Amino acid sequence: MDISFIFTIFAAFLRKVVIMDYVFQRKIYQQILQWKQENDGRSALLVEGARRIGKSTIVEEFAKREYKSYVLIDFNKASERVLHLFDDLMDLDYIFLFLQRTYHTTLYQRESVIIFDEVQKCPMARQAIKYLVQDGRYDYIETGSLISIHKNVKDITIPSEEDRIEMYPMDYEEFRWAMGDTATIPLLRKQLEMGRSMGDDLNRQSMRDLRLYMLVGGMPQAVSEYLNTKDLRSVDMVKRKILKLYFDDFRKIDKNGKIGRLYQAIPTMLSRGVGRFYPTAIIKGVGADKMEDLLIALEDSKTVNIAYHTSDPNVGLPLSEDRSRMKMYVGDTGLMVTLAFWDKSFTENVLYDKLLADRLPANMGYIYENLAAQMLKSSGNNLYFYTWAKDERHNYEVDFLLSRGAKICPIEVKSASYKSHVSLDAFCSKFSSRIGYRYVVCTKDLRHDGETTILPIYMVGLI
């Protein structure tokens, strides 16, 4: 036999061996643990979020570690008998015996958990939570996406015995953990607390690390692909598959594809710097009520982060929320990079090389704005912005507003080079009595410009 043929087969075998399925450390694990410890079976837990962010993986990992046994019912592939098991709750003993036999698992009272994975596929199972929790024998964790879509809640009673937590793509700290780095984020946090500059070398290294996160993103499949291959072309292909899955989901909600068109237009809208998202410029001839339904469905998909305009910037930002004026961001910046060049193959897309080499064109600064939105949202902030007239043709705009104590903190996101922060200064003058910290977010090192903190973008999730 040809020795080269044997070597080729052996090399292919080795490549398969080194491919790993990673279970990443996620912060939401501690939130689930807190629910388990504090509730002691008095409520179920619903973990909701976009598709492919790792909900099922982390919940099953939690069940393995924190319970004596568990049953995971994946409603995407459950049999008809399992899907209809929860239509009749008169005999819970039968239901539990059926599940143990079907899934070859013994359940132990108060030591086992039953997982309803992709529970939106079986609305009756979600409705049954009320009675299963009242029974008290086991714990229940649900995972789901598109949870609030009308067809998934039609004709069922949403259980009040259901606590909810929202899960996001891997944030920057979780991404660094995946890279084997547990020291960087605590160091950045300490530097921010002290208000001390990073220094040129550390700032450059931190920006290189962040740019990798911008390219790969926080979808666990994309991160796994990068760790296994170190090949951004392969990572891009994974992200394209996820985006195609999203478009398929959108068509299940709206067969005419309007939701997908809204989603696909986000990079274009941001790149134009128009200051807000104009859905009527994307989809024409749609009534206000229908457009509102489309936007609600897109928001409920958890694939986007939406910033709403506030008409009165104050600590009670939700009280002055204007839902008719919004800015829309892709929920994962790694997906955003791929979506921005959806019509081109990876080989034609020079953005990857430019980002890694820090040669991002000035008109690509909207990617940093999308990343800032993602980092703020994943660290627990709702997103608001404020704009007002400068003159007849121009507006001032503050990109993000945070509520901190009795004050508000305005944030202006800049590209790599800037000479002033006019909008931020005008805002702080206009609302001087309401202002706490003020930030200009950019790629430069941490420093202070008068009362303004110049914040490197890799620290946004820490404020």
N, C-alpha and C positions, 0 to 999 in steps of 0.2 A: 504494500500500500504506500502511496505517495506520502512522504513524511510531512510535506507542507500542508497536505490535506488534514492530517492528524493534528498538526499545530493549529490550524484554523479552527477546527472543532473544539480543541482544548481552550483556545483563547475565547471563543464564544461562550463556553461553559463558565469560564472565570468571570466574564462580564456579567453573566446572570447571577453568579454567586454574590458579587459585591453590591448588586442592587438591593436596597433595603427599604422596607416600609417603616417609616419613622412614626413614633408616637411622641409628639412634641409636648414640652411643658407649656401649659396654658394657665393664665391667671384665673380663668373662670373656675378652675378646679376648686380653689379655695372658697369661692362663692357657693358652689354646690355643697361643699363640706359644711359650710356655715348653715345652709338650709337644713341639712340632715341633722346636725347637732341641735339646732334651735327648735325645729318643728316636731321632731320625734313622731312622724307619721300623721300629723294633723293636717297636712296639705300635700298635694302633689307639686312637682316642679316642672314648669315648661321652659325649655331652653330653645329660644327661637333665633333665627338669623337666616342669612342668605344660604343658598345651596353651596356645598363644597368648602365650607369654612372650618369643618372639623367637629361639628356637633356630635355626630354619632360616635366618632372615635373617642372623644374625651369622656362622654357619658359612659361608654362601655368600659373604658379604663378605670373610671371612678367606681363602677359596679364591681369590677374585679378586685379592687384594692380595699373597698370599704364595706363589703357585704360578704356573707358566707356563701351566698349563691345568687344568681340572677337569671331572669328570662328576658331576652331581647326579641321583641316582635317587630320585624321590619315590615311595615305595611306596604312597602313598594313591591314586595314579593311574597307576602303572606297568602296562604291558601284561602279559598272561598269560605271554608268552614271557620277559619280564624277570623276573617273579616266580618262574618256575621255572628261571631260568638257573643258580641256585646249588644246584640239587638234585644236580648231577653236576659234580664238580671235577676230573675226570680230565684235562681239557684246558683249562688256564687261558689258553693263547694264544687259543683260540676265544672264551672269555668276554670277554677284553679287546678283541679285534677286533669282536665283536658290539656291545659298549658304545660303541666309537668310532664305528661305523657308525650305530647307533641314535640317538646323541646328537650326531652331527656334530661330534665333537671329537677332536683328536689328543692322545694321552697320551704323555708323555715320561718316560722312566725316571728316578726320583728327583726329578722336577720337577713331578709332577702328583699330584693327590689325587682319590680317588673318595669321594663323600659318599653314605652310606645314610641318607636322610631318612625319619623315622618308621619306623625299622627294626623296631619291634615288629610291623608289618604283614607282615613277611617273616622269620620266625624262622630259616629256613635260610640267609639271607644273613648273619645275625648269627653263626650257627655257622661259616660259611665263613671268618670273619675269621682264625681260627687259621692257615689254609693260605694265605690271601691275604697275610698279614703275613710268613709264612715265605718266600713267593715273593720279596718284597722290592722289587718294581719300583716300587710306588706307595705313597703314604700313604692311610690310610683314617680318615674321621671319620663317626661314627654320631650321629644325633639320635633321641630317642625320648621318648615319654610312656607311662605305664602299663607300663614296661619289665618289672617283676617280677611282673605279674599272671600267674597260673598258666597260662592258655591261651597266653600269649606266650612261655613258656619250656618248655612241656611237650614232652618227647621231643627236646630239643636239648641239646647240650653248650655251656655258657657258656664262651666262649674266655678262657683265662688271659692271652692277649695283648691285653687290653682294659683301658685305663685309663679311669676314670670321673671326671667332674666334674659337679656339680649346678648348674643355672642357676635363678635366681629372677626374679620380676618386677623391674622397674627399681627400684633402691634410691633413697633420697632424693638422694644425690649425682648419680646418673645422671639423675634427674628434673630436677635443677637444671641439669645440662649441657644437657638438651633445651630448657630455657627460655632458653638462652644465657648462663647464669650459671656461671662457673668460679671465682669468687672467694669465694663464701659459705662453702663447706665448709672450705677451707683456713683461713679466718678463724676459724670455729668451732673447728676443731682447735687452732689456736694459743691461743685464749682458754681452752680447756679445759686445755691443757698448763700455762698460766700460772696457772690457777685464778682468772681475772679475770672479773668480771661483764661482761655485754654492755652494760648501760645500758638504760633504759626504751625508748627509741626503737628501738634495734636489736633488742631482744627482741620488741617488738610486731611489727616487720616480719618477723622470723624466724618468729614464730608464724603470721602471715598466709600466708607462703610455705608453711609446713608444712601448714596447713589446706587449701590448694589441692591439695597432694599427697595428703592424706587423701581428698579428694573424687574426684580424677581417678584416683589409684592409679598403679601401675607397669606395667600391661599396655600394651605398645607401641601397640596399636590405639587404646586410649582416649587415650593421650598425643598421638598423631597427630591424633585428632579434635579434641582441645582446641586444639592449635596451629593447625589449619586453620579452626576455627569460633569459638573462644573461647565456645562455647555448652555449658553444663553439661547442658542437656537432651539434646543430641546425644551427649555423652559417656556419659550414663546409658543411652541406647539401645544404644550399643556394648557397654557392660558387661553389659546384659541378654542380648545375643546370646551373649556369651562364657559367661555362666552357663547359658544354655539348652544350649550345646554341652557343658558339663560334665555337666549332668543327663542328656543323651543318652548320654554316655560311661559314666556310672554305670549306666544301664539295660542297656548292653551287657554289663556285668560281672554285674549283679544285676537280672534282668528285673522283679522285684517292687518295685523302687524303694526298697529299704531304705537303700542307701548314700546316695541323694539326700536322703532324709529326715534322716539323720544330719547331712549337710552343711548342710542348710537350717536345722537347729535350733541351729547354733553361735551366732548372734546372740542367740537367746532364752536359751540357757544362760548366756552371758556377762552379759547384762543383768540376770539374776536374782541375780548375785553368789553363786552357790551354792558356789563354791570349787573345783568340779571338774565334769567332763563326765560325765553319767549316761546312757549309751546305752540302758539298760533303761527309762528314763523316756520315751524316744522310741519305741522299738520293743519291744513286749511279746510274750511268748510265744516268744522265740528262745533256743535253748540257748546255753550258754557258748561252745562250740566254734564254732558258726555266727556268733555275735556277734564273736568274735575274728577270724574270716575277713573279716567285713564291715569291721571297723576296720583290719585290715591292708591291705585293698584301698583303703580311703579314704586311708590314709597313703601307700601306693605311688602314688596318683594325683598326689602332690606338690601338690595343691590346698589342703592344710591344713598348719599348723605345730602340732605336738603338744609340750606340755610334760609330762614325766613326774614323778611325785612321787619324791623321794629319801628313803629311810628313815634315812639317816645322812649329813647334809650335810658333805661333806669334799671334798678336792681330787679324789678319784677318784669323781666323781659317777655315772658309768655303773655302778660296782660296786654301788651301792645303789639302782639304778633299780627302781621299782615300777610295772610296766606296767599293773597293774590300776587305778591311780589316775592320771588324766590331766586336763589342761586342753587344749581344742582351740580353735585360732584359724584364721580364714580366711587363706589364704596371701597375699592381696593386700587391703589395707584399703580400696582403692577398690571392689573387688567386695563387700567386707563392708558398706559403706554401702548399696549397691544391694540386697544380699541382705536386709538388715535391714528394708527396706521393699518386699519383693518383691511383696506383694499390693496395692500402691498405685502409681498412675502417678506420673511425675515431677512433674506439676503439683500433686498432692496432698501431695507430700513437701516439708515445710518444712525438713528437715534441712540441705539445701544452703545455704539462706540463713542458717540459724542458725550453721552451722559457719564460713562465711566471715565472718560478723559477730561471731564469738566469743561467741555466745549459746547455746552448747551446754548443754542441760539437765544437771543433776547426774547423772541416771540414764543419761546417754549416755556416761559416762566409760569404759565398757567399750571404746569405739572407740579410745581412747588406749591401753588395755591391748593390744588387738589390734595396733595400730601398733607398740608397743614390742616385741612378740613378733616381728613381721615384720622390724624393724630389727636386732634381735639375731641372728635366724636368718640374714639375708642377709649379715651381717658375720662369719659363720663360727662362731656359737655354737650348741651344742645347748641345748635348753630344759629346765630343771628348776625345780620349785617345792617348797616345804616348808610343811606345816601341822601344827599340834599343838593339843591341847586347852588352852583358857584356863580354862574351867570346864565344868560339865555341859551347858551350852547353847551355848557360844560357842567359837570357835577363833581362834587366831592364824594368820596366813598371810603368807608372804613370796612375792611374785609370781614372781620369777626369781632363780636362783642361777648365778653364773659362776665358773669356776675360773681363777684367775690366779696362776701360780707355785705356791707352797706354801700359798696362802690361797684362801678363797672370798669372793666379793663379792655380798652380798644386795642385791636391788633391790625397792623397793616403789613401785608406780605409783599416783599420786593424781590426782583430778580437779583442776580449776582452783583450787579453794579447799580448804585443809586447815589444821588447827590443830596436829596432832601426827602422829607416826609410831610408834604404839604397838607394832605387830607387829614392825617393824624393830628397835626398841629392845629388845624382849623377846628376839628372835632373837640379837642381838649380845651380850646378856647371857648367854644360854644357851650360846652357842658362842664365847665371847670369844677363846679362843686360836687360833681358826681364821679370824678375820675379817681381811680386807684392807680395801679400800675399801668403803664402804657408801653407797647412793644412795637418795634419794627422787626419783622422776621425776614432773615436773608441768609446768605451763605457765609457771611463774615463772622469773625470771632466775637465772643461775648464782650460787650463794653457798654458804657453809658454815654449818651449824648444829651447832656442836661438832665431833664427828668425822664427821658425816654431810654428804655433798655433796648439795645441792639442785640437781638437774640438769634443765634444760629439755629437753623431750622430743625436740627436734630434734637433740640431741647424743647420743642413746642409741646410735646406730650407731658412735660414736667411742670408746666405752669398751672 
